[in-house]
Amino acid sequence: MGLILFVPAGSLRYWQGWVYLAIFITASAFTTLDLLNRDRALLERRMKGGPTAETRPAQKVIMLFVSIGFVALLVVPALDYRFGWTFVPLLVVVAGDVLVAIGMFLIFLVYRVNTYTAATVQVAEGQKVISTGPYAIVRHPMYASGSLFLAGMPLALGSYWGFVPTAVMAPFLIWRLLDEERLLTKSLPGYTGYRERVRYRLVPFVW
């Protein structure tokens, strides 16, 4: 990730990149250590992701474009820094860092509640419907938390142009969410009743 940021930026003075990496690495290390001590099975599920790990054709296509989009979400802001396409004020950068940190903290809370949050779309043996914690508010809190993270990234990296990859990724993430929901409704006992109790997929009182 550091190479993807600093090589296109053409400089190690890209301080926004350093701050973002510090937040990301700290949060990731904390989460990983927690899973090592508390839920190694979930950690193993999270380490098997990406297009090649998916078993369903639609998800392979989705994750291919999402993976490309995430790389672009690092490269475009770095190029923006190099060529000075946009100027993002310090307070806005800090707001982006806060969104990234909140998004990663909420993802950590999702892991705490649901041991079945694999990096691939699947229904595991013995999986049960989770309806507590953030799952009592929206049906897909992982996507909701990830949306905050993705919304904060361009600002944290000091680039308004970074929202272009985010906008391109959004339809694929919504496709992934809807496809996953169809699978859960079909294959996970009790999920239909859960959908009736928790009406909103991603944003409370909106959708």
C-alpha positions as CSV (number, residue, x, y, z in Angstrom):
1,M,0.0,0.0,0.0
2,G,2.9,2.3,0.8
3,L,4.4,1.7,-2.7
4,I,1.0,2.3,-4.4
5,L,0.8,5.6,-2.6
6,F,4.3,7.0,-2.7
7,V,5.6,5.9,-6.1
8,P,2.8,7.7,-8.0
9,A,3.1,10.7,-5.6
10,G,6.8,10.9,-6.5
11,S,7.7,12.0,-3.0
12,L,7.9,10.8,0.5
13,R,6.7,14.3,1.6
14,Y,3.1,13.2,0.9
15,W,2.1,13.7,4.6
16,Q,-1.5,12.9,4.0
17,G,-0.4,9.4,2.8
18,W,1.7,8.9,5.9
19,V,-1.2,9.9,8.3
20,Y,-3.6,7.6,6.4
21,L,-1.2,4.7,6.6
22,A,-0.7,5.2,10.3
23,I,-4.4,5.1,10.9
24,F,-4.9,2.1,8.7
25,I,-2.0,0.1,10.0
26,T,-2.7,0.8,13.6
27,A,-6.4,-0.1,13.3
28,S,-5.6,-3.2,11.2
29,A,-2.9,-4.4,13.7
30,F,-5.3,-3.8,16.7
31,T,-8.1,-5.8,15.0
32,T,-5.8,-8.6,13.9
33,L,-4.4,-9.0,17.4
34,D,-7.9,-9.1,18.8
35,L,-8.9,-11.8,16.3
36,L,-5.8,-13.8,17.1
37,N,-6.7,-13.9,20.7
38,R,-10.5,-14.1,20.4
39,D,-11.6,-15.6,17.0
40,R,-8.9,-17.1,14.8
41,A,-11.6,-18.8,12.6
42,L,-12.9,-15.3,11.6
43,L,-9.3,-14.1,11.0
44,E,-8.8,-17.1,8.6
45,R,-12.1,-16.2,6.8
46,R,-11.0,-12.6,6.4
47,M,-7.7,-13.6,4.9
48,K,-9.3,-15.4,2.0
49,G,-10.7,-12.7,-0.2
50,G,-10.6,-11.2,-3.6
51,P,-11.8,-12.4,-7.0
52,T,-10.0,-15.7,-6.9
53,A,-11.4,-16.6,-3.5
54,E,-15.0,-16.2,-4.6
55,T,-16.9,-19.2,-5.8
56,R,-19.8,-17.6,-7.6
57,P,-19.2,-16.0,-11.1
58,A,-21.1,-12.7,-10.2
59,Q,-18.9,-12.2,-7.1
60,K,-15.7,-12.9,-9.1
61,V,-16.6,-10.1,-11.5
62,I,-17.7,-7.7,-8.7
63,M,-14.5,-8.3,-6.6
64,L,-12.3,-7.8,-9.7
65,F,-13.7,-4.3,-10.2
66,V,-13.8,-3.5,-6.5
67,S,-10.1,-4.5,-6.2
68,I,-9.1,-2.4,-9.2
69,G,-11.2,0.5,-7.7
70,F,-9.5,0.3,-4.3
71,V,-6.0,0.4,-6.0
72,A,-7.3,3.4,-8.0
73,L,-8.5,5.0,-4.7
74,L,-4.8,5.1,-3.6
75,V,-3.2,5.9,-7.0
76,V,-5.5,8.8,-8.0
77,P,-5.0,10.9,-4.8
78,A,-1.2,10.2,-5.0
79,L,-1.2,11.5,-8.6
80,D,-3.3,14.4,-7.5
81,Y,-0.7,15.3,-4.9
82,R,2.1,15.0,-7.5
83,F,0.5,17.2,-10.1
84,G,-1.5,19.5,-7.8
85,W,-4.9,19.0,-9.4
86,T,-6.9,19.9,-6.3
87,F,-6.3,21.5,-2.9
88,V,-8.0,20.0,0.2
89,P,-7.9,22.2,3.3
90,L,-6.3,20.8,6.5
91,L,-9.5,20.6,8.4
92,V,-11.1,18.6,5.6
93,V,-8.2,16.2,5.5
94,V,-8.6,15.7,9.3
95,A,-12.3,15.1,8.8
96,G,-11.4,12.4,6.2
97,D,-9.0,10.8,8.7
98,V,-11.8,10.8,11.3
99,L,-14.1,9.1,8.9
100,V,-11.5,6.4,8.1
101,A,-10.9,5.8,11.8
102,I,-14.6,5.6,12.6
103,G,-15.2,3.3,9.7
104,M,-12.5,0.9,10.8
105,F,-13.7,1.0,14.4
106,L,-17.2,0.1,13.3
107,I,-15.9,-2.7,11.2
108,F,-14.1,-4.0,14.4
109,L,-17.4,-3.9,16.2
110,V,-19.0,-5.9,13.4
111,Y,-16.3,-8.6,13.9
112,R,-17.0,-8.6,17.6
113,V,-20.7,-9.5,17.0
114,N,-20.5,-11.7,13.9
115,T,-17.9,-14.5,13.6
116,Y,-19.2,-15.3,10.1
117,T,-18.2,-12.1,8.4
118,A,-16.0,-13.8,5.8
119,A,-14.3,-11.8,3.0
120,T,-16.2,-13.9,0.5
121,V,-20.0,-14.2,0.0
122,Q,-20.9,-17.5,1.4
123,V,-23.1,-19.3,4.0
124,A,-20.9,-21.3,6.4
125,E,-21.8,-24.5,8.1
126,G,-23.6,-23.8,11.3
127,Q,-24.0,-20.1,10.5
128,K,-26.8,-18.3,12.3
129,V,-28.6,-15.0,11.8
130,I,-27.0,-12.2,13.8
131,S,-29.5,-9.6,14.9
132,T,-27.7,-7.9,17.8
133,G,-25.4,-4.9,18.0
134,P,-25.1,-3.0,14.7
135,Y,-27.2,-5.8,13.0
136,A,-30.2,-4.5,15.0
137,I,-29.9,-1.2,13.1
138,V,-29.1,-2.2,9.5
139,R,-28.8,-5.5,7.8
140,H,-25.4,-4.9,6.4
141,P,-23.3,-3.0,8.9
142,M,-20.0,-4.2,7.3
143,Y,-21.0,-2.4,4.1
144,A,-22.2,0.6,6.1
145,S,-18.9,0.8,8.0
146,G,-16.9,0.3,4.8
147,S,-18.9,3.1,3.1
148,L,-17.7,5.5,5.8
149,F,-14.1,4.3,5.3
150,L,-14.3,4.7,1.5
151,A,-16.0,8.2,1.8
152,G,-13.2,9.3,4.1
153,M,-10.3,8.0,2.1
154,P,-10.2,10.7,-0.7
155,L,-10.4,13.5,1.9
156,A,-7.8,11.8,4.1
157,L,-5.5,11.5,1.1
158,G,-6.1,15.2,0.2
159,S,-7.8,14.6,-3.1
160,Y,-11.3,15.5,-4.4
161,W,-10.4,13.5,-7.6
162,G,-10.3,10.4,-5.3
163,F,-14.1,10.4,-5.3
164,V,-14.1,9.3,-8.9
165,P,-12.9,5.7,-8.1
166,T,-15.3,5.7,-5.1
167,A,-18.2,6.6,-7.4
168,V,-17.1,3.9,-9.9
169,M,-16.9,1.3,-7.1
170,A,-20.3,2.1,-5.6
171,P,-22.5,0.3,-8.1
172,F,-20.4,-2.9,-7.7
173,L,-20.6,-2.7,-3.9
174,I,-24.4,-2.3,-4.1
175,W,-24.5,-5.2,-6.6
176,R,-22.5,-7.3,-4.1
177,L,-24.8,-6.4,-1.2
178,L,-27.9,-7.3,-3.1
179,D,-26.5,-10.5,-4.4
180,E,-25.3,-11.5,-0.9
181,E,-28.8,-10.7,0.4
182,R,-30.4,-13.0,-2.1
183,L,-28.0,-15.8,-1.1
184,L,-28.7,-15.3,2.6
185,T,-32.5,-15.2,2.0
186,K,-32.3,-18.5,0.1
187,S,-29.7,-20.4,2.2
188,L,-29.6,-19.0,5.8
189,P,-32.5,-20.2,8.0
190,G,-34.3,-17.3,9.7
191,Y,-32.9,-14.6,7.4
192,T,-36.3,-13.8,5.9
193,G,-37.7,-13.1,9.3
194,Y,-34.7,-10.9,10.1
195,R,-35.3,-8.9,6.9
196,E,-38.8,-8.2,8.1
197,R,-37.7,-7.1,11.5
198,V,-34.8,-4.9,10.3
199,R,-36.1,-2.9,7.3
200,Y,-33.0,-1.0,6.3
201,R,-30.1,-2.5,4.4
202,L,-27.4,0.2,4.7
203,V,-28.6,3.6,5.9
204,P,-31.2,3.8,8.7
205,F,-34.5,5.4,7.6
206,V,-33.2,5.7,4.0
207,W,-32.4,2.3,2.4
